[in-house]
Amino acid sequence: MAGWTMGVVVAILAVYAACRWFGYRDLSFRYKVLAARVSRNVTAGNTKQSKDIVAKVYLLIRAGTIAGNVAIAYKAIDLLKMLFADGVICSTEPLKLAGIVIGALRQKQPEIAVQALDAFRQMLRYLPADQMHVATEQLVVLTSICYRENYNFLSARAAEVLFAAMDRQDCDIKEMVQALRTMGVLALKRHDDGLFRELAVRLNQLVQMGNQRKEFLGEISALTGVWLYQIINSQDKEMFTILTDFVDNLTLFEELSQPAVTAFIREWYNAAGTACLNVNNELAPKIMSFIFDLTLRRWGIRGLELAVRGAGQVAQLVISQKGIKVAIPYLLPLLDTGRKILSKEMKYNSGQAGESFRQQVLFSIVREIIVIARFTEKKDIHTTFTDVISELYTGWLSYSTPAGTKSIKRFCQLIIVYWQQIRTKKEKKDVPSVEMTLPVLLGDQEKKKLYFLL
């Protein structure tokens, strides 16, 4: 009798174990059990019971992913979102959720990865502030992995999640910008102009609408500098246009501090210098033209001398390697700006005092061209200052339309006139050619309009 009773008990236990095993294998059954537990979990926060439920939800998501059961994975992720909303979030949550995304990608289940990234967005709403840096790092890692697995649209989704996190008042803006900077580099490496353009647009919106714009603007030099160097490496003109549009719009909304302006101009001219080392890189003149124009339009006298001197230094670097003829495209920002301002001064004189910004720009450019010409002269003992200006004039004409010939010659005559006022005893033996001095386009009446020639 005792043996019979024992046999019945064993049989019942075996049936119960089998039912539990088959129930565990049945993903729908597991989901129903977990959904019931979540609905009964009225105690918010990270209680032992709540953590146990979360752990089982993660297991169900993984099981659904491996089995290719997208419906179950979706439902389990929805349970996870509900738990996040109840405040059931621990410090390891970003790592575990990132693991779900990576697992879905490895199983070739991008739909599940999309849903998991949406859960990431939900998690970031309730994640403690001291854990935000972990979540930010994981989003950057996920962006890289999505690119590696050729799921570019998921990289864009990860960036959207990061932007959503920036809406939090307690987020570390510098930390977020560093993450976006890295995402931008990844987009540039993959030639993903869609994501890069989206990053630029959203960052501009952040500056316009956010309360932390000053903190972000302080990071502009490092942010744009890193992106610019990557664009130089890839020689991607389309990406360069996106970047310059971004910077142009960005500097329109808020005034940069003097240290930020200085850092920005130096960073971009350093990049131009790097670009010009590659003879086939066409971006260096574009970089110089953009930063010079931006400085005059946005920062005026604050960045004038630095911008002019920076352009001159890059031009000297090119001259030392390739000569004055090759350097003409690099000098065009200075030359064209100078001749245009000179033409305006001849028509609409802005005054004799040094307070005229136009004349300050003109004077600064003239002085820098003289420095460059003297530098070029020293490179060749058989070349004089006026020889350099003549060669500059000839080369400049090849980049201009016939309509600009007169203004080009007049500007070159201005350089010679000012040089004659300051030239050394050795340089006084140097006589300009007739080609450069006739016809006279800068007579006594015109000279009186320029305060630095008086």
C-alpha positions in Angstrom: 0.0 0.0 0.0 2.8 2.3 0.9 4.5 1.5 -2.3 1.4 2.2 -4.3 0.9 5.6 -2.6 4.5 6.5 -3.3 4.1 5.6 -6.9 1.0 7.9 -7.2 2.9 10.8 -5.6 5.9 10.3 -7.9 3.5 10.2 -10.9 1.8 13.4 -9.9 5.1 15.1 -9.4 6.3 13.9 -12.8 3.1 15.2 -14.4 3.5 18.5 -12.6 7.1 18.8 -13.6 6.2 18.0 -17.2 3.5 20.5 -17.3 5.8 23.2 -15.9 8.5 22.2 -18.4 6.1 22.3 -21.4 4.6 25.5 -20.0 8.0 27.0 -19.8 8.7 26.0 -23.3 5.4 27.5 -24.4 6.3 31.2 -24.9 2.7 32.3 -24.9 2.1 30.6 -21.6 5.2 32.2 -20.1 4.0 35.6 -21.3 0.5 35.2 -19.8 2.1 34.2 -16.4 4.4 37.3 -16.5 1.7 39.6 -17.6 -0.5 38.5 -14.7 2.4 39.0 -12.3 3.1 42.5 -13.7 -0.5 43.5 -13.3 -0.5 42.3 -9.7 2.9 44.0 -8.9 1.3 47.1 -7.3 4.5 47.9 -5.3 6.5 50.4 -7.3 10.3 50.6 -7.1 13.1 48.1 -7.1 11.7 45.5 -4.7 12.9 41.9 -4.7 9.7 40.8 -6.3 9.9 43.5 -9.0 13.5 42.6 -9.9 12.5 39.0 -10.2 9.8 39.9 -12.6 12.1 42.1 -14.7 14.7 39.3 -14.9 12.1 36.9 -16.2 10.8 39.4 -18.7 14.4 39.8 -20.1 14.6 36.0 -20.4 11.3 35.9 -22.3 12.5 38.6 -24.7 15.7 36.6 -25.4 13.7 33.4 -25.9 11.3 35.1 -28.3 14.2 36.6 -30.2 16.0 33.3 -30.5 12.8 31.5 -31.5 12.0 34.2 -34.1 8.7 34.8 -32.3 8.5 38.6 -32.9 5.0 38.9 -31.4 6.1 37.5 -28.1 9.2 39.6 -28.1 7.1 42.7 -28.7 4.7 41.8 -25.9 7.5 41.2 -23.5 9.1 44.5 -24.3 5.8 46.2 -23.6 5.8 44.6 -20.2 9.3 46.0 -19.7 8.1 49.5 -20.5 5.3 49.1 -18.0 7.8 48.1 -15.3 10.0 51.1 -16.2 7.0 53.4 -15.8 6.5 51.9 -12.3 10.1 52.9 -11.4 11.5 49.4 -11.6 14.9 50.3 -12.9 18.3 49.2 -11.5 21.8 50.4 -12.3 22.5 47.6 -14.8 19.4 48.4 -16.9 21.2 50.2 -19.8 23.6 47.3 -20.2 20.9 44.7 -20.1 18.7 46.5 -22.6 21.6 47.1 -24.9 22.3 43.4 -24.8 18.7 42.8 -26.0 19.3 45.1 -29.0 22.6 43.4 -29.8 21.1 40.0 -29.5 18.3 40.9 -31.8 20.8 42.1 -34.4 22.8 38.9 -34.2 19.6 36.9 -34.7 18.8 39.1 -37.7 15.7 40.4 -36.0 15.9 44.2 -36.6 12.2 44.6 -35.8 12.8 43.5 -32.2 15.9 45.8 -32.0 13.6 48.7 -33.0 11.2 47.9 -30.2 14.0 47.5 -27.7 15.4 51.0 -28.6 11.9 52.3 -27.9 12.1 50.7 -24.5 15.5 52.4 -24.1 13.7 55.8 -24.7 11.2 54.9 -22.0 13.9 53.8 -19.6 15.8 57.1 -20.0 12.7 59.0 -18.7 13.0 57.3 -15.3 16.7 56.4 -15.1 18.5 58.1 -12.2 20.7 61.0 -13.3 23.9 59.3 -12.0 23.3 56.4 -14.4 22.7 58.5 -17.5 26.4 58.3 -18.6 26.1 54.5 -18.8 23.0 54.8 -21.0 24.8 57.4 -23.2 27.8 55.2 -23.7 25.6 52.2 -24.6 23.8 54.2 -27.2 27.1 55.1 -28.9 28.1 51.5 -28.8 24.8 50.5 -30.3 25.2 53.0 -33.1 28.6 51.5 -34.0 27.2 48.0 -33.9 24.2 48.9 -36.1 26.6 50.4 -38.7 28.8 47.3 -38.5 25.7 45.1 -39.1 24.6 47.4 -41.9 21.4 48.6 -40.2 21.9 52.3 -40.8 18.3 53.1 -39.9 18.8 51.7 -36.4 21.8 54.0 -36.0 19.5 56.9 -36.7 17.0 55.5 -34.2 19.7 55.3 -31.5 20.5 59.0 -32.2 16.8 59.9 -31.8 16.8 58.2 -28.4 19.8 60.2 -27.3 18.2 63.4 -28.4 15.1 62.5 -26.3 17.4 62.1 -23.3 18.7 65.6 -23.8 15.2 66.9 -23.0 15.9 66.0 -19.3 16.8 69.0 -17.2 19.3 67.0 -15.2 21.3 65.7 -18.2 25.0 66.5 -18.5 25.0 68.5 -21.7 28.8 68.1 -22.3 28.5 64.4 -21.9 25.6 64.3 -24.4 27.5 66.5 -26.9 30.5 64.2 -26.7 28.2 61.2 -27.5 26.7 63.0 -30.5 30.1 64.0 -31.6 31.1 60.3 -31.7 27.9 59.4 -33.5 28.7 62.1 -36.1 32.1 60.6 -36.7 30.5 57.2 -37.2 28.0 58.6 -39.7 30.9 60.3 -41.6 32.9 57.1 -41.8 29.9 55.3 -43.2 29.1 58.2 -45.5 25.6 58.3 -44.0 24.6 61.9 -45.0 21.1 61.3 -43.8 22.1 60.8 -40.1 24.8 63.4 -40.3 22.3 66.0 -41.6 19.8 64.9 -38.9 22.4 65.4 -36.2 23.2 68.9 -37.5 19.5 69.9 -37.7 18.6 68.5 -34.2 21.7 70.2 -32.6 20.7 73.5 -34.1 17.2 73.0 -32.7 18.7 72.3 -29.3 20.6 75.6 -29.4 17.5 77.5 -30.4 15.1 76.0 -27.9 17.2 74.6 -25.0 18.1 76.3 -21.8 21.6 74.9 -21.9 22.7 76.5 -25.2 25.7 78.3 -23.6 27.1 75.0 -22.3 26.7 73.5 -25.7 28.2 76.4 -27.6 31.3 76.1 -25.4 31.8 72.7 -27.0 31.4 73.9 -30.6 35.1 74.1 -31.4 35.8 70.5 -30.4 32.6 69.2 -31.9 33.0 70.8 -35.3 36.7 70.3 -35.3 36.5 66.5 -34.9 33.9 66.3 -37.7 35.9 68.5 -40.0 39.0 66.4 -39.7 37.0 63.3 -40.5 35.5 65.1 -43.6 39.0 66.1 -44.6 40.1 62.4 -44.5 37.2 61.3 -46.6 37.3 64.4 -48.8 33.5 64.4 -48.8 32.3 67.7 -50.2 28.6 67.0 -49.6 29.3 66.4 -45.9 31.4 69.5 -45.8 28.5 71.5 -47.1 26.2 70.0 -44.4 28.8 70.9 -41.7 29.2 74.5 -42.9 25.5 75.0 -43.0 25.3 73.7 -39.5 28.0 76.0 -38.2 26.6 79.0 -40.1 23.1 78.5 -38.5 24.6 77.6 -35.1 26.5 80.9 -34.8 23.5 82.9 -35.9 21.5 82.1 -32.7 24.0 82.9 -30.0 27.1 85.0 -29.6 30.2 83.0 -28.9 32.6 84.2 -26.2 36.0 85.6 -27.3 37.9 82.4 -26.2 35.4 80.3 -28.1 35.8 82.4 -31.2 39.6 82.2 -31.0 39.5 78.4 -30.5 37.1 78.0 -33.3 39.1 80.0 -35.9 42.4 78.3 -34.9 40.8 74.9 -35.1 39.5 75.4 -38.6 42.7 77.0 -39.9 44.7 74.1 -38.4 42.4 71.7 -40.3 42.9 73.7 -43.5 46.7 73.4 -43.0 46.3 69.6 -42.6 44.1 69.4 -45.7 46.6 71.3 -47.9 49.3 68.8 -47.1 47.5 66.5 -49.5 48.0 67.8 -53.0 44.7 66.2 -54.2 42.6 67.5 -51.4 40.3 70.3 -52.6 38.7 71.1 -49.3 41.5 73.4 -47.9 40.6 76.5 -50.0 36.9 75.9 -49.2 37.6 75.7 -45.5 39.6 78.9 -45.6 37.0 80.7 -47.7 34.2 79.6 -45.3 35.9 80.5 -42.0 37.2 83.9 -43.4 33.7 84.8 -44.6 32.0 83.6 -41.4 34.4 85.6 -39.2 33.7 88.8 -41.0 30.0 88.3 -41.0 29.6 87.0 -37.4 32.4 88.2 -35.3 33.8 91.2 -37.0 36.7 93.0 -35.3 36.9 90.3 -32.6 38.1 87.7 -35.1 39.6 89.8 -37.8 43.3 89.7 -37.1 43.2 86.1 -36.2 41.3 85.1 -39.3 43.6 87.1 -41.6 46.7 85.9 -40.0 45.5 82.3 -40.0 44.7 82.5 -43.8 48.2 83.9 -44.3 49.9 81.1 -42.4 48.1 78.4 -44.4 49.0 80.2 -47.6 52.7 80.4 -46.5 52.6 76.6 -45.8 51.4 76.0 -49.4 54.0 78.4 -50.9 56.8 76.7 -49.0 55.9 73.4 -50.5 54.5 74.2 -54.0 55.1 77.8 -54.8 53.0 81.0 -55.3 51.1 79.7 -58.3 49.7 76.7 -56.5 48.9 78.9 -53.5 46.6 81.2 -55.4 43.3 79.3 -54.6 44.3 79.5 -50.9 44.9 83.2 -51.1 41.6 83.9 -52.9 39.6 84.5 -49.7 42.0 87.3 -48.8 42.4 88.7 -52.3 38.8 88.7 -53.3 37.7 90.2 -50.0 40.3 92.9 -50.3 39.5 93.9 -53.9 35.7 94.0 -53.2 36.2 96.2 -50.1 38.5 98.5 -52.0 35.9 98.9 -54.8 33.3 99.8 -52.2 35.5 102.3 -50.5 36.2 104.0 -53.9 32.4 104.3 -54.4 31.1 104.7 -50.9 33.9 106.1 -48.7 33.3 105.0 -45.1 35.4 107.7 -43.5 39.0 108.5 -42.8 39.0 107.4 -39.2 40.3 103.9 -38.2 36.9 103.2 -36.8 35.7 102.1 -40.2 35.4 98.2 -40.1 35.7 97.9 -43.9 39.0 99.8 -43.9 40.3 97.9 -41.0 39.7 94.7 -42.9 41.3 96.1 -46.0 44.3 97.4 -44.1 44.8 94.0 -42.3 44.6 92.1 -45.6 47.1 94.4 -47.4 49.6 94.0 -44.5 49.2 90.2 -44.7 49.7 90.1 -48.4 52.9 92.0 -48.0 54.0 89.5 -45.3 53.3 86.7 -47.7 55.0 88.3 -50.6 58.2 88.9 -48.5 58.1 85.3 -47.3 57.9 84.2 -51.0 60.7 86.5 -51.9 63.0 84.9 -49.3 62.3 81.5 -50.7 64.0 82.5 -54.0 67.0 84.8 -54.0 66.4 85.7 -57.7 62.8 86.9 -57.0 61.9 90.4 -55.8 58.9 91.7 -54.0 57.4 93.2 -57.2 58.1 90.0 -59.0 55.9 88.2 -56.5 53.1 90.7 -56.8 53.3 90.4 -60.6 53.1 86.6 -60.4 50.2 86.9 -57.9 48.4 89.3 -60.3 48.8 87.0 -63.3 47.7 83.9 -61.3 44.8 85.7 -59.8 43.4 86.7 -63.2 43.1 83.1 -64.2 40.6 82.6 -61.4 38.6 85.7 -62.2 36.2 86.9 -64.9 37.2 89.6 -67.3 34.9 92.0 -65.4 37.1 91.7 -62.4 40.4 92.6 -64.1 40.3 96.3 -63.3 39.5 95.7 -59.6 42.3 93.1 -59.4 44.9 95.5 -60.8 43.7 98.3 -58.5 44.1 96.1 -55.5 47.6 95.0 -56.6 48.5 98.7 -57.1 47.3 99.4 -53.5 49.6 96.7 -52.2 52.5 98.3 -54.1 51.6 101.8 -52.9 51.5 100.8 -49.3 54.7 98.7 -49.6 56.4 101.7 -51.1 55.6 103.6 -47.9 57.0 101.0 -45.6 59.7 99.3 -47.7 63.3 98.8 -46.4 66.4 100.4 -47.9 67.2 97.1 -49.7 63.7 97.0 -51.2 63.9 100.6 -52.5 66.0 99.3 -55.4 63.0 97.2 -56.5 60.9 99.0 -59.2 57.4 97.8 -60.1 56.8 96.8 -63.8 54.8 99.1 -66.1 52.3 96.3 -66.5 51.5 96.6 -62.8 51.4 100.4 -62.5 49.7 101.5 -65.7 47.1 102.6 -66.2 47.0 104.3 -62.8 43.8 103.1 -61.0 44.7 104.4 -57.6 45.4 108.1 -58.0 45.8 110.8 -55.4 42.0 111.3 -55.0 41.5 107.6 -54.4 44.3 107.4 -51.9 42.8 110.1 -49.8 39.8 107.8 -49.2 42.0 105.3 -47.4 43.1 106.4 -43.9 46.2 104.1 -43.8 47.7 105.8 -46.9 47.7 109.3 -45.4 
